[in-house]
Amino acid sequence: MKLSKFSEENLIVFDLKAASKESVIEELVDLINVSNMVSDKDMLLKDIKDREELVTTGIGYGVAFPHAKTKSVKGIVIAFGRSNEGIDFEAIDHKPVNLFFIIAAPEDAIGAHLNVMSRLSYLMKSEENRQILMTVTSPGEVLELIDQVK
C-alpha cells in the first residue's frame, strides 16, 4: 500500500504558523480540509481534539500524529505540516514537535487506519527520515518518502 494515495501535494505545508498545540491542530484541520474527502471540517476538528484529550499524539523525536476515526471523512486522508521552530505539543519526551502528520479515517476503517498509523510510525523511527523531512522543499519529496515504507 502506497501511503501517498491518501494524500496529495496541496495537503503538505512546510511553514506552519501555529505556536500552540490547539492552534496547530486547527491549522492542520484547515490544511486537511482542502481534501475532497473531508465532508465536515467542524466535526473533524472536534474529533481530532477529543482524541488528543485522551492522550497526546506527540510520540517524541519531534513527531506527532494527530488523528481520528470520524464520520467527517469519506476515506482516509493524510496531510503533513512542518514547523521549523517546533511547537510544544505535550509530546511524551517533553520536546517540541516539528513534524506533523494529521490522519483522518472513516469510523469503519479500523484496520486500514491502524495500518497507516503503523507505517508512518515505522517511517518516523528513522532519524535519517526525520532529517529528510526537516530539509525537503517540495511536496513531491514528502510523498516519495512516505511511499518508501513497504
N, C-alpha and C positions, 0 to 999 in steps of 0.2 A: 504494500500500500504506500503510495506516494503522498506524504502529508501536504504537499503543495496543492493537491486537488481541493483542499479545504480552505485555501487562501487565494490571494491574488495580489498583484503589485500595489494596488491602491489601498490595501489593508496593512501596509508597512510604513512606519514613520521612524525617522532617526533622530528626532529632536522633540521629545515630549516636553511640554511646557509646565506640567504639573509639578508641585512642590510638596504635596502631601499624599498620603495613602488614598484618602477619599477623592481628591482631585485627579489622581492618576487613574483610578477606576472609572471616573466619569469621562475622562479624556479617551481612555481605551474603548469604552462603550460607544462614544461618539465615532471613533475610528471604525469599529466593527459594524456599526450601523450603516456604513456605506454599502455593505454587502446586501444583495437582494435576498439573502437567506434570512435576514432579520425582519420579523413582521411587527414587533412591538418593542421599541427601544426602552420605554419606561419600565416594562416588565423585566426586560433583560438586566437593566441597571439594578433593579430591586433584587432580582435573583442572584446576581453576582455579589452584591453587598451582603445579602443574607448568608450566602455560602462563606464569604470571607469572615463573617462574625463567628462562625463555628470554630475555625482555626485558620491561622494565616496560611496563605498560599505562597508566601515568601520562603522558598525552600533552602535558601542560603546560596553562597557563592555569587551573590549579585543577581539572582534569578528569581522570578515569581511567575506563577501560572494562575492568575485569577480565572475562575471558570464557574460554569453552572450547567446543570441539566435543566432545561426550561421549555415552556410552551411558546416562547417568543421567537424561536427559530424553526425554519423548515428543514434544516440539515446542519451538519457540523460545520462550523466556521472558526477559523483561526486568524487572529491578527497579531502583529508584532510591533512593539514600541520600544525605543531605546532612550534612556536618559543618561547623558554623558556625566552629569553631576551626581547622579544617584539620588534615590528617594527613600526615606525611612518608611518601609513597608511592614514593619514589625516582623522581619524575617527571623527564622529560627536561630540564625547565627548572629543576630543583632547588628548586621552590617547593612549599609544602603544597597538598594536594588537598582541595577542599571538596565537589565534585560527583562522584558515582559512579553509573555505570550498569553493573550486572552483567548479562551476557548469556550465556545457555546455549543451545546449539543441538545437535540430534542430529548425529551424525558425518556423516550423508549429506546434510545441509542446507547444503552448502558455499556455493552461490550465494546462498541466502536469508540465511545468516549474514553474508556479506560485504556484502550489500545493507543489512542492519540496521546493521552497523558503519559503513558509509559515510554513511548517512543521519544517524545520531547524530553522527558526526564533523562533518559539514557543519553541523548544527544548533549544535554547540558552538563552531564557529569564531566565531560572533557574540557579541561582548561583551554586547550587549543581552540575548541569550537566557541567557547565563550569569548576568547580574544578575537576570533574572526568576526563574531557578531558585533564586537565593540568597534571594529575598524571598517567594516564593509560600507560601501557608499551607494549601492544600488539595490533596489528591492529584489531584482533577479538573483543576486548573490545569496540573499536570505532564503529564497525559495529553493535554490540549488542545495544549500546546506541542509535544510530540513529534509530534503529527499535522500540524503546520504544514509539515513537510518533504515536498515532493512527490516 
